[in-house]
Amino acid sequence: MSHEILIAQELGLSPKQVLPTIQLLDEGATIPFISRYRKELTGSLDEVQVGAIRDRLQQLRDLDKRRESILKSVAEQGKLTAELEAQILQAATMAILEDIYLPYKPKRKTRASIARDKGLQPLAEALLNQDQKDVDALAEDFIDSEKGVNTTEEALAGARDIVAETINEDAEVRNSVRRVLEKKGKFVCRVVPGKEESAQKYRDYFEWSESLIDAPSHRVLAMRRGEKEELLYLDITVEDEAVIPSIEKRYVKSGGAAAQHMELAIQDSYKRLLKPSMETEMRVLTRQKADEEAIRVFAENARQLLLAAPLGEVALLAIDPGFRTGCKTVVLDAQGNLLENTAIFPHNGAGGEAEAQKTVKHLVSKYNVGAIAVGNGTAGRETEAFVRKLNFSIPVVMVNESGASIYSASEVAREEFPDHDITVRGAVSIGRRLMDPLAELVKIDPKSIGVGQYQHDVDQNKLQQALDDTVMSCVNAVGVELNTASKQILSYVSGLGPALAQQIVNYRKENGPFSSRAELKKVPRLGAKAFEQSAGFLRIRQAKHPLDASAVHPERYALVEKMAKDLKANVQDLLRDEQLRQQINPKNYVSEEVGLPTLQDILAELAKPGLDPRAQFEAFSFTDGVNAVKDLRVGMRLPGIVTNITNFGAFVDIGVHQDGLVHLSQLANRFVQDPNEVVKVQQQVEVTVIEVDEKRNRISLSMKTKEAKRPKSKPEQRSQRPPAKKHDAPEDMSAKLAQLANKFR
């Protein structure tokens, strides 16, 4: 079966959608470009579907590569029969393929190979056939002191070793055991004796067992981390009775002495070979599954943070707060350029506070500041309170500064501000991420922006791929202003990358602002393919051609101009006049290259050219006087901002330097299966404090508006799972992507 047909079946798509998508990907087209500008070819597949096709195609090609390697290896051994070749070619998964190859895989010395060297293969075959009534008498024929076989028992033991390896290498047996482990296997976790004190954060797992099927990703990753830290023992087990009888049914043919030896060989094969091998495989599979879910959650959280509402272009005063070392204060113009920086000391005594008030008032007045950003780190709430006392009529906004220190020490920051230290760079980053979170956060490794718990535990290559996809998707969904964008955000534009982004910046410095998208073709090394991929996602405000500020691709300018000409107008008239646009019948412009999906996109873009898809910014402030965990009281109703979403709930910043958890059961008065149904990262919410553990620095919150009624018909059943905790939490993405991933897991 061809790859496109198999992928189409697995993803519920048409081969006519999948094949063109594969061809576009192979030609170097990006996911955002394919989903936005090639809808006629793909049948309007979205980014999730195109990404799923790409990922599955890579899996299948990796499988083909391994298949070719195995065929070559077996052929070189002179053991490749037509039947074996067919089995290898038909293997649908890597696990099945490796099972088929196992008997032919070059091995180090094993007990079975040693027994074969002693000439015991015929005796093993006799045990397998079970056609000899007196196996002891048969075994006597294999006694050979020169070969190291001195007794009948040694001969039979060696023969059983060969049988055990044969059973272990039986692809059907391995697949059967694999299915049993998947359905009935359990994680069994316990604390390492003597490490109870140092393992307190894992205390819910000191004596814990859970089926492989039910274990959610955050618990799997928590147990694995505890094991890695040598604080927990973690095993995967299954009852022997669930496995051994089926193997005996396949191999034991009679009730004689040979059958007894077969039973011994089966026990040995399972315990010494099969079970450890399958448990290792299950470790890998459950790890992959947990990684996929954690990465999915992480990527979705990153998406929501990157697409958070921007304040927009306004002169800004930004403060990186601190107690002893003072608060580094910067002023940025509406484009984010640094105008002035200083340090204020509002927390170092009355004199310091008075001087700080004077400095801040002066800067706000001098630069006509339109908003004030305050980092939410150490001294953040105290600094916010200081600024609010000045009674400015402009927004004062607490800004999540996760990753600001990473940026300030980075090569990117040193290049932007070679003459300023890391404290100034950090304050600039805090201000810029309020103005435009996406433009600033792309300068930071996505793993450092504070929306995931297990970024160092999961597969780093897969995580990087998912986050790169997410950042690229966000950047291209919003669009990039060509004449002001940094090289970091330009590098995520479809078809560009770091090298071409630098070329664009260099061209801009040497030749001034771009006057049109077409001028991109003059950038060194930016060829036709890169232009095709990137042009639609780049914007030029005040360009001569009005569509250069829109998401209409240059390849469709002539089409829009024809629409305008048919109405005896120009493109600018179409952008201004809704009644004129309503006269356009898209069916009149359908051609072999352009269908209704693209035409509908064009008409929507003409109505709102270059519209930023992000939400409108809303000012937010925490409750005055609630600055630390010790200030909290059960029953308090507080405003907060969602900082992280997991499968078991959401973490909310309520301004006390420790996020509280709103458990899944407390997100609403109704049943909630996925927290993303209710909340998004950076969403402003109202929460009630329901529990405070000051010693462990843990806060439990609720978003319920009233006490939920308990059902009277059934007694409340307590979950056997450990309570959700921040230290063992994962992350979340779209349910659609999870469903697609599950189809070919």
Summary of the structure (lengths in Angstrom):
residues: 745
radius of gyration: 32.6
end to end distance: 18.4
largest distance: 105.8
contacts: 2394
relative contact order: 0.08
helix: 53%
strand: 11%
